[in-house]
Amino acid sequence: MSGFEFGTDGPHAIIVGVDGSQTSLRAAAYAAGLARRQHTRLVVVYARGAPGALLTLADPTGLATRAELDTQDQIEAQLRAELHRQAQVWGVDARLEARQGDPLTVLSEVADEVRADAVIVGSSRSVGHRIAGSLAVRLIRCGRWPVTVVP
């Protein structure tokens, strides 16, 4: 059977980006449904942002930076707890991958590592994304995975 291996075909993983927003949580629910129907893993990705350079310069005491990091810790803990609870309800093999960095970079790295079959994100509500381009548009421009945007 020249190069063919059983068990290597089929879906590997579905990636979904979450940040705690309503649209990202809807994207996670949609991705969980796909993962359940396709009998594949669900990898929920949370990209923790680095404290802004201006915030760091304007706050020599570090209190605002610490508050931002504490908020990210709280979001990650809530996502982890909710994912653990929901994975049982959804009946899927799911894990949370939290990493520091730009969402595009983090999602791309994780998608490559797990050989993602699809990347799912919630639609952006930010006005600034009309100028710089939303995460979804930037993922589509990468052209490495099918990208689904959930409203």
Short mmCIF file of the C-alpha atoms (twelve columns), coordinates in Angstrom:
data_MODEL
# 
_entry.id   MODEL 
# 
loop_
_atom_site.group_PDB 
_atom_site.id 
_atom_site.type_symbol 
_atom_site.label_atom_id 
_atom_site.label_alt_id 
_atom_site.label_comp_id 
_atom_site.label_asym_id 
_atom_site.label_seq_id 
_atom_site.Cartn_x 
_atom_site.Cartn_y 
_atom_site.Cartn_z 
_atom_site.pdbx_PDB_model_num 
ATOM 1   C CA . MET A 1   0.000   0.000  0.000  1 
ATOM 2   C CA . SER A 2   2.761   2.429  -0.901 1 
ATOM 3   C CA . GLY A 3   2.865   5.177  1.744  1 
ATOM 4   C CA . PHE A 4   -0.690  4.762  3.028  1 
ATOM 5   C CA . GLU A 5   -1.110  4.438  6.791  1 
ATOM 6   C CA . PHE A 6   -4.367  3.594  8.488  1 
ATOM 7   C CA . GLY A 7   -5.472  6.033  11.143 1 
ATOM 8   C CA . THR A 8   -3.632  9.047  9.747  1 
ATOM 9   C CA . ASP A 9   -6.493  10.333 7.638  1 
ATOM 10  C CA . GLY A 10  -9.332  12.399 9.009  1 
ATOM 11  C CA . PRO A 11  -9.553  15.407 11.249 1 
ATOM 12  C CA . HIS A 12  -6.775  16.180 13.730 1 
ATOM 13  C CA . ALA A 13  -8.077  19.202 15.620 1 
ATOM 14  C CA . ILE A 14  -10.292 22.230 15.484 1 
ATOM 15  C CA . ILE A 15  -8.829  25.429 16.898 1 
ATOM 16  C CA . VAL A 16  -10.954 28.203 18.371 1 
ATOM 17  C CA . GLY A 17  -9.690  31.551 19.605 1 
ATOM 18  C CA . VAL A 18  -11.288 32.891 22.772 1 
ATOM 19  C CA . ASP A 19  -10.813 36.081 24.732 1 
ATOM 20  C CA . GLY A 20  -13.851 36.028 26.996 1 
ATOM 21  C CA . SER A 21  -15.999 38.155 24.673 1 
ATOM 22  C CA . GLN A 22  -19.520 37.057 23.730 1 
ATOM 23  C CA . THR A 23  -18.561 36.459 20.104 1 
ATOM 24  C CA . SER A 24  -15.568 34.320 21.092 1 
ATOM 25  C CA . LEU A 25  -17.738 32.248 23.434 1 
ATOM 26  C CA . ARG A 26  -20.265 31.704 20.627 1 
ATOM 27  C CA . ALA A 27  -17.355 30.663 18.404 1 
ATOM 28  C CA . ALA A 28  -16.273 28.174 21.085 1 
ATOM 29  C CA . ALA A 29  -19.761 26.651 21.245 1 
ATOM 30  C CA . TYR A 30  -19.865 26.383 17.443 1 
ATOM 31  C CA . ALA A 31  -16.389 24.808 17.381 1 
ATOM 32  C CA . ALA A 32  -17.392 22.329 20.085 1 
ATOM 33  C CA . GLY A 33  -20.365 21.229 17.996 1 
ATOM 34  C CA . LEU A 34  -18.093 20.685 14.983 1 
ATOM 35  C CA . ALA A 35  -15.559 18.777 17.075 1 
ATOM 36  C CA . ARG A 36  -18.302 16.558 18.492 1 
ATOM 37  C CA . ARG A 37  -19.795 15.786 15.079 1 
ATOM 38  C CA . GLN A 38  -16.386 15.163 13.501 1 
ATOM 39  C CA . HIS A 39  -15.041 13.155 16.458 1 
ATOM 40  C CA . THR A 40  -11.959 15.344 16.729 1 
ATOM 41  C CA . ARG A 41  -10.092 17.301 19.369 1 
ATOM 42  C CA . LEU A 42  -10.988 20.847 20.272 1 
ATOM 43  C CA . VAL A 43  -8.154  23.188 21.187 1 
ATOM 44  C CA . VAL A 44  -9.322  26.433 22.745 1 
ATOM 45  C CA . VAL A 45  -6.651  29.122 22.421 1 
ATOM 46  C CA . TYR A 46  -6.371  32.154 24.688 1 
ATOM 47  C CA . ALA A 47  -3.713  34.671 23.646 1 
ATOM 48  C CA . ARG A 48  -2.633  36.673 26.655 1 
ATOM 49  C CA . GLY A 49  -1.526  40.137 25.628 1 
ATOM 50  C CA . ALA A 50  1.633   41.725 26.932 1 
ATOM 51  C CA . PRO A 51  1.070   44.879 28.964 1 
ATOM 52  C CA . GLY A 52  1.207   47.886 26.667 1 
ATOM 53  C CA . ALA A 53  4.467   49.814 26.473 1 
ATOM 54  C CA . LEU A 54  2.671   53.096 27.171 1 
ATOM 55  C CA . LEU A 55  0.992   51.592 30.212 1 
ATOM 56  C CA . THR A 56  4.350   50.389 31.503 1 
ATOM 57  C CA . LEU A 57  5.978   53.812 30.970 1 
ATOM 58  C CA . ALA A 58  3.064   55.727 32.477 1 
ATOM 59  C CA . ASP A 59  2.941   53.460 35.532 1 
ATOM 60  C CA . PRO A 60  6.336   53.367 37.268 1 
ATOM 61  C CA . THR A 61  4.787   51.632 40.303 1 
ATOM 62  C CA . GLY A 62  3.632   48.694 38.163 1 
ATOM 63  C CA . LEU A 63  0.147   48.692 39.710 1 
ATOM 64  C CA . ALA A 64  -1.704  49.079 36.394 1 
ATOM 65  C CA . THR A 65  0.468   46.421 34.757 1 
ATOM 66  C CA . ARG A 66  -0.199  44.062 37.679 1 
ATOM 67  C CA . ALA A 67  -3.936  44.778 37.403 1 
ATOM 68  C CA . GLU A 68  -3.871  43.938 33.690 1 
ATOM 69  C CA . LEU A 69  -2.017  40.673 34.353 1 
ATOM 70  C CA . ASP A 70  -4.435  39.819 37.188 1 
ATOM 71  C CA . THR A 71  -7.361  40.374 34.816 1 
ATOM 72  C CA . GLN A 72  -5.765  38.029 32.271 1 
ATOM 73  C CA . ASP A 73  -5.218  35.443 35.038 1 
ATOM 74  C CA . GLN A 74  -8.898  35.693 35.985 1 
ATOM 75  C CA . ILE A 75  -10.029 35.311 32.365 1 
ATOM 76  C CA . GLU A 76  -7.773  32.285 31.906 1 
ATOM 77  C CA . ALA A 77  -9.034  30.666 35.125 1 
ATOM 78  C CA . GLN A 78  -12.662 31.249 34.106 1 
ATOM 79  C CA . LEU A 79  -12.045 29.871 30.618 1 
ATOM 80  C CA . ARG A 80  -10.276 26.806 32.035 1 
ATOM 81  C CA . ALA A 81  -13.079 26.081 34.526 1 
ATOM 82  C CA . GLU A 82  -15.828 26.638 31.960 1 
ATOM 83  C CA . LEU A 83  -14.043 24.492 29.368 1 
ATOM 84  C CA . HIS A 84  -13.650 21.652 31.850 1 
ATOM 85  C CA . ARG A 85  -17.371 21.820 32.648 1 
ATOM 86  C CA . GLN A 86  -18.549 22.287 29.057 1 
ATOM 87  C CA . ALA A 87  -16.292 19.591 27.562 1 
ATOM 88  C CA . GLN A 88  -18.246 17.020 29.543 1 
ATOM 89  C CA . VAL A 89  -21.562 18.490 28.385 1 
ATOM 90  C CA . TRP A 90  -20.369 18.687 24.768 1 
ATOM 91  C CA . GLY A 91  -18.787 15.230 24.887 1 
ATOM 92  C CA . VAL A 92  -15.523 16.354 23.272 1 
ATOM 93  C CA . ASP A 93  -11.829 16.008 23.971 1 
ATOM 94  C CA . ALA A 94  -10.988 19.650 24.676 1 
ATOM 95  C CA . ARG A 95  -8.065  21.539 26.140 1 
ATOM 96  C CA . LEU A 96  -7.157  25.162 26.749 1 
ATOM 97  C CA . GLU A 97  -3.883  26.477 25.390 1 
ATOM 98  C CA . ALA A 98  -2.999  29.856 26.952 1 
ATOM 99  C CA . ARG A 99  0.059   31.658 25.626 1 
ATOM 100 C CA . GLN A 100 1.530   35.129 25.728 1 
ATOM 101 C CA . GLY A 101 1.515   37.012 22.444 1 
ATOM 102 C CA . ASP A 102 -0.359  38.504 19.550 1 
ATOM 103 C CA . PRO A 103 -3.553  36.517 18.827 1 
ATOM 104 C CA . LEU A 104 -2.608  35.938 15.177 1 
ATOM 105 C CA . THR A 105 0.811   34.574 16.095 1 
ATOM 106 C CA . VAL A 106 -0.481  32.430 18.955 1 
ATOM 107 C CA . LEU A 107 -3.367  30.966 16.931 1 
ATOM 108 C CA . SER A 108 -1.056  30.259 13.981 1 
ATOM 109 C CA . GLU A 109 1.554   28.535 16.155 1 
ATOM 110 C CA . VAL A 110 -0.990  26.318 17.891 1 
ATOM 111 C CA . ALA A 111 -2.783  25.523 14.625 1 
ATOM 112 C CA . ASP A 112 0.510   24.429 13.053 1 
ATOM 113 C CA . GLU A 113 1.541   22.383 16.107 1 
ATOM 114 C CA . VAL A 114 -1.695  20.387 16.269 1 
ATOM 115 C CA . ARG A 115 -2.141  20.205 12.488 1 
ATOM 116 C CA . ALA A 116 -5.470  22.012 12.689 1 
ATOM 117 C CA . ASP A 117 -8.175  21.236 10.192 1 
ATOM 118 C CA . ALA A 118 -9.940  24.527 10.864 1 
ATOM 119 C CA . VAL A 119 -9.609  27.747 12.821 1 
ATOM 120 C CA . ILE A 120 -12.710 29.366 14.256 1 
ATOM 121 C CA . VAL A 121 -12.967 32.860 15.706 1 
ATOM 122 C CA . GLY A 122 -15.711 35.234 16.759 1 
ATOM 123 C CA . SER A 123 -16.351 38.332 14.696 1 
ATOM 124 C CA . SER A 124 -14.691 41.521 15.843 1 
ATOM 125 C CA . ARG A 125 -16.728 44.374 17.244 1 
ATOM 126 C CA . SER A 126 -13.802 46.820 17.174 1 
ATOM 127 C CA . VAL A 127 -13.929 49.875 14.938 1 
ATOM 128 C CA . GLY A 128 -10.128 49.855 14.719 1 
ATOM 129 C CA . HIS A 129 -10.215 46.511 12.926 1 
ATOM 130 C CA . ARG A 130 -11.770 48.188 9.922  1 
ATOM 131 C CA . ILE A 131 -8.449  49.971 9.440  1 
ATOM 132 C CA . ALA A 132 -5.867  47.394 10.543 1 
ATOM 133 C CA . GLY A 133 -7.869  44.318 9.601  1 
ATOM 134 C CA . SER A 134 -9.588  41.928 11.962 1 
ATOM 135 C CA . LEU A 135 -8.020  38.770 13.302 1 
ATOM 136 C CA . ALA A 136 -10.271 36.736 11.013 1 
ATOM 137 C CA . VAL A 137 -9.136  38.617 7.903  1 
ATOM 138 C CA . ARG A 138 -5.486  38.232 8.899  1 
ATOM 139 C CA . LEU A 139 -5.984  34.478 9.463  1 
ATOM 140 C CA . ILE A 140 -7.645  34.137 6.064  1 
ATOM 141 C CA . ARG A 141 -4.735  35.976 4.441  1 
ATOM 142 C CA . CYS A 142 -2.359  33.374 5.946  1 
ATOM 143 C CA . GLY A 143 -4.153  30.853 3.731  1 
ATOM 144 C CA . ARG A 144 -3.099  27.802 5.745  1 
ATOM 145 C CA . TRP A 145 -6.429  26.656 7.210  1 
ATOM 146 C CA . PRO A 146 -10.126 27.077 6.578  1 
ATOM 147 C CA . VAL A 147 -11.296 29.947 8.789  1 
ATOM 148 C CA . THR A 148 -14.838 30.302 10.081 1 
ATOM 149 C CA . VAL A 149 -16.040 33.562 11.605 1 
ATOM 150 C CA . VAL A 150 -18.947 33.265 14.022 1 
ATOM 151 C CA . PRO A 151 -21.100 36.395 14.476 1 
# 
